[in-house]
Amino acid sequence: MKKIKILGSGCAKCNQLADAVKAVIAAEGIDASVEKVEDMQQIMAYNILSTPALVVDERVVCKGRTPSYDELKEMLSAKPQGCCCGSHGSKENGKSSCC
């Protein structure tokens, strides 16, 4: 499951981004949880200077604007970083192994 955070003060643009993200999740059948973060100290921990911002699996993918449906679909459907299968791989005999 993807963990999605909407960073912002609760303004109209932040709410617009949250609604757009929820619409993409529902339409595309993406398994995700959505959390709105309005606490400024928590937002500043992501080094965000302009809101709204979108964080997917603890990685800031967009800030200062509301992306289009297609952009959101791509951001929310991207595979997690790390191993090609989504795991972080393990090392056996000094070599990276997948799955």
Secondary structure in CASP SS format (residue, H / E / C, confidence):
PFRMAT SS
TARGET T0000
AUTHOR 0000-0000-0000
METHOD secondary structure of the structure
MODEL  1
M C 1.00
K E 1.00
K E 1.00
I E 1.00
K E 1.00
I E 1.00
L E 1.00
G C 1.00
S C 1.00
G C 1.00
C C 1.00
A H 1.00
K H 1.00
C H 1.00
N H 1.00
Q H 1.00
L H 1.00
A H 1.00
D H 1.00
A H 1.00
V H 1.00
K H 1.00
A H 1.00
V H 1.00
I H 1.00
A H 1.00
A H 1.00
E H 1.00
G C 1.00
I C 1.00
D C 1.00
A E 1.00
S E 1.00
V E 1.00
E E 1.00
K E 1.00
V E 1.00
E C 1.00
D C 1.00
M H 1.00
Q H 1.00
Q H 1.00
I H 1.00
M H 1.00
A C 1.00
Y C 1.00
N C 1.00
I C 1.00
L C 1.00
S C 1.00
T C 1.00
P C 1.00
A E 1.00
L E 1.00
V E 1.00
V E 1.00
D C 1.00
E C 1.00
R E 1.00
V E 1.00
V E 1.00
C E 1.00
K E 1.00
G C 1.00
R C 1.00
T C 1.00
P C 1.00
S C 1.00
Y H 1.00
D H 1.00
E H 1.00
L H 1.00
K H 1.00
E H 1.00
M H 1.00
L H 1.00
S H 1.00
A C 1.00
K C 1.00
P C 1.00
Q C 1.00
G C 1.00
C C 1.00
C C 1.00
C C 1.00
G C 1.00
S C 1.00
H C 1.00
G C 1.00
S E 1.00
K E 1.00
E E 1.00
N C 1.00
G C 1.00
K E 1.00
S E 1.00
S E 1.00
C C 1.00
C C 1.00
END
